[in-house]
Amino acid sequence: MSSIYGENIKVSIWGQSHSPAIGVTVDGLPAGIKIDVEKLHRFLGRRAPGKNKFSTARREDDKPEFLSGLKDGFTCGAPLTAVIYNSDTRPSDYEEIRFKPRPSHADYSAHVKFRGFQDFYGGGHFSGRLTAPLCVAGGIFLQILEGEGVSIRCAVKSVAGETSEEKITAAVEAARARGDSVGGVIECVAENVPAGLGNPMFDGLENMISKAVFAIPAIKGIEFGNGFSCASLCGSENNDEFFMDGNQIKTKTNNHGGILGGISSGMSIVFRVAVKPTPSIGLGQKTVNLKTGENTEIIVSGRHDPCIVFRALPCVEAAAAMAIYDAALAARKEG
Ligand SMILES: Cc1cc2nc3c(=O)[nH]c(=O)nc-3n(C[C@H](O)[C@H](O)[C@H](O)COP(=O)(O)O)c2cc1C
């Protein structure tokens, strides 16, 4: 198992949900970049559990300790390693799932791949908790990109098919009351990304963003620009016509979502992701006993969010920043 992303920066995420700590090492950060650690803490706070009304009761401080790579608030050119200690672990919640895989979790597929040796407590390395170190790295990339005029922001488009705050709240509360969960759609917009980042074919910017975004557990779909709806349009409706805006070339519409042929066009990069309903629910579900091969039932114990869409927002921003910064460094190398 290895969880490493990037060509020009290397982001290595390690740890498990209930191991003593989780963390990240980032190789390739240029020296001399000022990191606003307080701002990074605020960013991580948006992801942390127990911070919004829909969130799990697991409370973690989520404050990273920097072991290397930062000196007097500036990157020093050495690999940067941040560690986050797991303080609120309750492994006893998970004993039952050793041989009873939870539906829609990675328990079964990980059991097959790692022959039962995987750390299954709290989902181990597959847990949403691993998005904390992703957000540490991504929060740093966001600050660097912001210094270069690029802004990346996510917003909730819908939850359980609802778009108004009132109906979203009602849907989440109703799911919680039933012991159930709901998913939703997040939209990410990256503004001021220069034209020319990315590649055709296998290393396109869409590919790079998708690869980063699918590291976030529970993301099951992605679409760029007008996405799947382009399939029902005519070319004359879908094409984005070019025009001069002062000395800049822009398009009148942005159905292409800021990427053409895998390369940024200079228009805003726009993509949406589908977040599935939280797999751990309070209702009884059918599963299989892996030891006996018998059909059985499971009620997933532990503390779970009825909706993780809100906590996923900074994770998607972090993943997008990681991909765009890696592509920006590649373009600088190419000259
Ligand atoms: C920020 C975040 C928090 C999460 N918290 C939970 C949780 O409390 N309970 C749960 O069942 N799933 C949670 N998940 C989702 C699961 O980790 C994920 O669905 C599971 O590991 C299977 O991976 P997959 O959905 O990508 O196939 C969370 C995901 C994210 C992004």
The ligand as an SDF file (V2000), in Angstrom:
LIG
                    3D

 31 33  0  0  0  0  0  0  0  0999 V2000
  -14.4450   14.0290    5.7380 C   0  0  0  0  0  0  0  0  0  0  0  0
  -15.0090   12.6510    5.6420 C   0  0  0  0  0  0  0  0  0  0  0  0
  -15.5440   12.0360    6.7660 C   0  0  0  0  0  0  0  0  0  0  0  0
  -16.1000   10.7710    6.6980 C   0  0  0  0  0  0  0  0  0  0  0  0
  -16.6670   10.2450    7.8220 N   0  0  0  0  0  0  0  0  0  0  0  0
  -17.3500    9.0750    7.7360 C   0  0  0  0  0  0  0  0  0  0  0  0
  -18.0690    8.5780    8.8670 C   0  0  0  0  0  0  0  0  0  0  0  0
  -18.1070    9.1880    9.9420 O   0  0  0  0  0  0  0  0  0  0  0  0
  -18.7290    7.4060    8.7270 N   0  0  0  0  0  0  0  0  0  0  0  0
  -18.7290    6.7120    7.5310 C   0  0  0  0  0  0  0  0  0  0  0  0
  -19.3590    5.6690    7.4400 O   0  0  0  0  0  0  0  0  0  0  0  0
  -18.0750    7.1680    6.4580 N   0  0  0  0  0  0  0  0  0  0  0  0
  -17.3760    8.3210    6.5170 C   0  0  0  0  0  0  0  0  0  0  0  0
  -16.7080    8.7920    5.4070 N   0  0  0  0  0  0  0  0  0  0  0  0
  -16.7580    8.0030    4.1400 C   0  0  0  0  0  0  0  0  0  0  0  0
  -16.0410    6.6680    4.2010 C   0  0  0  0  0  0  0  0  0  0  0  0
  -14.7370    6.8220    4.7210 O   0  0  0  0  0  0  0  0  0  0  0  0
  -15.9960    6.0000    2.8120 C   0  0  0  0  0  0  0  0  0  0  0  0
  -17.2460    6.0260    2.2080 O   0  0  0  0  0  0  0  0  0  0  0  0
  -15.4850    4.5730    2.9080 C   0  0  0  0  0  0  0  0  0  0  0  0
  -14.1630    4.5650    3.4030 O   0  0  0  0  0  0  0  0  0  0  0  0
  -15.5160    3.8110    1.5720 C   0  0  0  0  0  0  0  0  0  0  0  0
  -14.7950    4.4890    0.5800 O   0  0  0  0  0  0  0  0  0  0  0  0
  -15.4990    4.8920   -0.8010 P   0  0  0  0  0  0  0  0  0  0  0  0
  -16.8180    5.5060   -0.4240 O   0  0  0  0  0  0  0  0  0  0  0  0
  -14.5690    5.8980   -1.4170 O   0  0  0  0  0  0  0  0  0  0  0  0
  -15.6670    3.6500   -1.6000 O   0  0  0  0  0  0  0  0  0  0  0  0
  -16.1150   10.0600    5.4610 C   0  0  0  0  0  0  0  0  0  0  0  0
  -15.5520   10.6690    4.3240 C   0  0  0  0  0  0  0  0  0  0  0  0
  -15.0180   11.9500    4.4040 C   0  0  0  0  0  0  0  0  0  0  0  0
  -14.4910   12.5990    3.1670 C   0  0  0  0  0  0  0  0  0  0  0  0
  1  2  1  0
  2  3  1  0
  2 30  2  0
  3  4  2  0
  4  5  1  0
  4 28  1  0
  5  6  2  0
  6  7  1  0
  6 13  1  0
  7  8  2  0
  7  9  1  0
  9 10  1  0
 10 11  2  0
 10 12  1  0
 12 13  2  0
 13 14  1  0
 14 15  1  0
 14 28  1  0
 15 16  1  0
 16 17  1  0
 16 18  1  0
 18 19  1  0
 18 20  1  0
 20 21  1  0
 20 22  1  0
 22 23  1  0
 23 24  1  0
 24 25  2  0
 24 26  1  0
 24 27  1  0
 28 29  2  0
 29 30  1  0
 30 31  1  0
M  END
$$$$
